[in-house]
Amino acid sequence: MWHALCRVAAAVGGRVAARSHTSLLPAGSLRGQGARADSAAGRKRSTTAMPEVNTDNLDEQQVQLLAEMCILIDENDKKIGADTKKNCHLNENIDKGLLHRAFSVFLFNTEDKLLLQQRSDAKITFPDCFTNTCCSHPLSTPLELEENNAHGVRRAAQRRLRAELGIPLEQVTPEEISYLTRIHYKARSDGIWGEHEIDYILFVRKNVTLNPDPNEIKSYCYVTQEELKQLLEKASKNEIKITPWFKLIAETFLFKWWDNLHNLNRFVDHEKIHRM
């Protein structure tokens, strides 16, 4: 059984004050509002006609984030434009080939335990799903468009680690984030929303201070390899939900990388895009 052995985060001022963690999921629920919105992106839009979708029943804060401008790319990860997060995540557009740039962060502490999160019920895509430490998108802004050694993506990861998990910027700098490789995947969340991304895989090994945003994260915990295998087994029995990108990465690459946290250079491949 999965008992809540992680210590529960206590609500403080709309966010939470994280206490020390042991292991095993699920962690205590993180409820409440008042989390800050992310930095705004540029306003240049794609000229493609986009469908109208009613968002009245969605979380207000998450709807505000739908205006962010994501980076549109071709299947070789070459920038071809920009469009809103909303348009990038509509299945109607995805079915026509709309593809954007994204990243997935895997953060380990110095005990080599992986920090997982459970996405909040407010999330528009894949709510309530367990996933890796942080998953998001670089924005179509000069700092996050920089492609040399994925500097833009790594800056975006630093930004979202703070926005979602409350990790101070100085605790995880872009230089401390290792870019391994990329995967290309597509997945439907429901009949309206989905994902179609080239996803940069980023690793961090460091102890950090956590102050998660309850509008983004429902629960979180550090896990060992064995505990993650137990979680994946429960997901295979539909006892819990995990995100499709995390499932793909865990089943294909993650444990091999985890076994070599101190020698990840051998797995760095910035040329290949793994089609999943």
C-alpha positions in Angstrom: 0.0 0.0 0.0 1.0 3.5 -0.7 0.8 5.3 2.6 1.5 9.0 2.8 5.0 8.7 4.4 6.1 12.0 3.0 5.6 14.8 5.5 2.7 17.0 4.6 3.5 20.5 3.3 1.8 23.2 5.5 -0.2 26.0 3.9 1.5 29.4 4.3 0.3 32.6 2.6 -1.3 30.9 -0.4 1.7 28.7 -1.1 3.3 26.1 1.2 6.4 25.7 3.4 8.0 22.4 2.5 9.4 20.2 5.3 11.9 17.5 5.0 11.0 14.4 3.0 11.4 10.7 3.5 10.0 8.6 0.6 7.0 7.0 -0.9 4.0 8.6 -2.6 1.5 10.1 -2.4 2.7 13.1 -0.4 0.2 15.3 1.4 -2.2 17.3 -0.7 -1.3 20.9 -1.5 -4.5 22.8 -1.7 -5.3 26.5 -2.1 -4.9 29.4 -4.5 -2.8 32.6 -4.7 0.1 31.3 -6.7 1.8 33.7 -9.0 1.5 33.6 -12.8 4.5 33.1 -14.9 6.3 35.8 -16.8 4.5 37.0 -19.9 5.7 36.0 -23.4 5.8 38.0 -26.6 2.6 38.7 -28.4 3.5 37.8 -32.0 1.0 35.1 -33.1 0.8 32.5 -35.8 -1.4 33.6 -38.7 -3.0 30.2 -38.9 -6.7 30.2 -38.2 -7.3 28.6 -34.8 -10.4 27.0 -33.3 -12.4 28.8 -30.5 -12.6 26.8 -27.3 -14.7 27.7 -24.2 -12.5 28.0 -21.1 -15.2 29.2 -18.7 -15.1 26.0 -16.7 -11.3 25.9 -16.3 -9.1 27.3 -13.5 -8.7 31.0 -13.9 -5.0 31.1 -13.2 -4.3 28.2 -15.6 -6.4 29.9 -18.3 -4.2 33.1 -17.9 -1.1 30.9 -18.6 -2.7 29.8 -21.9 -1.7 33.3 -23.4 2.0 32.5 -23.1 3.7 32.3 -26.4 5.3 28.9 -27.1 8.0 28.2 -29.7 6.6 26.4 -32.9 9.1 24.0 -34.5 9.3 21.5 -37.3 10.0 17.8 -36.7 13.8 18.6 -36.7 13.3 21.1 -33.9 13.9 24.1 -36.1 12.0 27.2 -35.0 9.2 28.2 -37.5 7.2 30.6 -35.5 5.3 31.2 -32.2 1.8 30.7 -30.9 -0.1 30.6 -27.7 0.1 27.8 -25.2 -3.7 27.4 -25.8 -3.4 26.9 -29.5 -0.4 24.6 -29.1 -2.4 22.2 -26.8 -5.6 21.9 -28.7 -6.0 18.5 -30.3 -7.6 20.1 -33.4 -4.3 21.9 -34.1 -2.1 19.0 -33.0 -3.9 16.7 -35.5 -2.9 19.2 -38.2 0.8 18.9 -37.1 1.3 21.8 -34.8 4.4 21.0 -32.8 6.2 23.0 -30.0 9.3 22.9 -28.0 9.2 21.7 -24.3 11.4 20.3 -21.6 11.3 17.8 -18.7 13.5 18.2 -15.6 14.6 15.3 -13.5 16.0 16.6 -10.2 17.8 14.3 -7.8 19.0 15.1 -4.3 22.4 14.1 -3.1 21.0 10.7 -1.9 20.2 10.1 -5.6 16.4 10.2 -5.0 14.3 11.6 -7.7 11.8 14.4 -7.0 8.4 13.6 -8.4 5.3 15.8 -8.5 1.6 15.1 -8.8 0.0 17.7 -11.1 -2.8 19.7 -9.5 -6.5 19.1 -10.3 -6.4 22.7 -11.8 -4.1 21.7 -14.7 -5.7 21.7 -18.1 -3.7 18.8 -19.5 -3.1 15.6 -17.5 -4.5 16.9 -14.1 -3.9 14.7 -11.1 -1.1 12.7 -12.9 2.2 11.9 -11.3 5.2 13.0 -13.3 8.9 14.0 -13.2 10.1 17.0 -11.3 9.0 19.7 -13.7 7.6 19.8 -17.2 7.0 22.9 -19.2 7.9 25.0 -22.3 10.5 27.6 -23.2 8.8 30.8 -24.3 9.2 32.8 -27.5 11.4 35.4 -25.8 15.0 36.3 -26.7 16.5 34.7 -23.5 14.6 31.4 -24.0 15.0 31.2 -27.7 18.8 31.0 -27.5 19.7 27.6 -29.0 23.4 27.4 -28.3 23.9 24.4 -25.9 20.1 24.7 -25.1 20.8 27.9 -23.1 17.2 29.1 -23.7 15.6 25.8 -22.6 17.8 25.7 -19.5 16.8 29.2 -18.6 13.2 28.3 -19.0 13.7 25.3 -16.7 15.1 27.5 -14.0 12.1 29.8 -14.3 9.6 27.0 -14.1 11.4 25.3 -11.2 10.8 28.5 -9.2 7.2 29.0 -10.5 6.1 25.4 -9.8 8.3 24.2 -6.9 9.4 27.5 -5.4 13.1 26.7 -5.8 15.0 29.9 -5.6 16.7 30.9 -8.8 20.2 30.9 -7.2 19.8 27.3 -6.1 19.6 25.9 -9.6 21.3 28.0 -12.2 21.2 27.2 -16.0 24.8 26.0 -15.8 23.9 23.4 -13.2 21.2 21.9 -15.5 22.5 19.1 -17.8 20.9 18.7 -21.2 21.0 15.0 -22.3 18.8 14.5 -25.4 15.4 15.1 -26.9 12.3 13.0 -27.4 9.4 13.6 -29.8 6.0 12.4 -28.6 2.2 13.1 -29.0 -0.5 12.4 -26.5 -4.2 13.3 -25.9 -5.3 14.4 -22.5 -9.0 14.4 -23.3 -11.2 15.2 -26.3 -10.0 18.8 -26.5 -6.5 19.1 -25.0 -3.3 17.3 -25.7 0.5 17.5 -26.1 2.7 17.4 -29.2 6.3 18.3 -28.2 9.9 17.9 -28.8 11.0 17.5 -25.2 14.4 18.4 -24.0 15.5 16.0 -21.2 17.3 17.9 -18.4 19.0 16.5 -15.3 19.9 18.2 -12.0 21.6 16.7 -9.0 21.4 19.0 -6.0 19.7 19.5 -2.7 17.1 22.3 -3.0 14.6 24.3 -0.9 11.0 23.5 -1.9 8.0 25.9 -1.6 5.5 24.4 -4.1 2.6 26.3 -5.7 -0.7 24.4 -4.9 -2.2 25.6 -8.2 0.5 23.7 -10.0 1.3 20.8 -7.7 -1.0 18.6 -5.7 1.6 16.5 -4.0 5.3 15.7 -4.3 8.0 13.4 -2.9 11.5 12.0 -3.4 11.6 8.4 -4.4 14.2 5.6 -4.9 14.4 3.5 -8.0 12.4 0.7 -6.2 9.7 3.1 -5.1 9.3 4.5 -8.6 9.0 0.9 -10.0 6.2 0.4 -7.5 4.5 3.6 -8.7 4.8 2.5 -12.3 3.3 -0.9 -11.4 0.3 0.8 -9.8 -0.1 3.0 -12.9 -0.1 -0.1 -15.1 -3.1 -1.3 -13.0 -4.8 2.0 -13.4 -4.6 2.6 -9.6 -2.9 5.9 -10.2 -2.3 8.1 -13.2 1.1 9.2 -14.7 1.8 11.5 -17.6 2.4 9.9 -21.0 5.8 11.5 -21.4 7.0 10.3 -18.0 5.8 6.8 -18.8 7.7 6.8 -22.1 10.9 8.1 -20.5 10.7 5.8 -17.5 10.1 2.7 -19.6 12.8 3.6 -22.1 15.7 5.6 -20.6 15.3 6.7 -17.0 16.7 3.8 -15.0 19.8 3.5 -17.2 20.4 7.2 -16.7 19.7 6.9 -13.0 22.3 4.2 -12.6 24.9 6.6 -14.1 24.1 9.9 -12.5 27.8 10.4 -11.9 28.7 9.6 -15.5 25.9 11.1 -17.6 28.3 12.4 -20.3 28.2 9.0 -22.0 24.5 9.5 -22.6 24.6 13.0 -24.0 23.2 13.1 -27.5 22.3 16.5 -28.9 22.0 15.3 -32.5 19.3 12.6 -32.3 15.7 13.2 -31.6 14.1 10.0 -30.2 10.7 9.5 -31.9 8.5 7.9 -29.3 
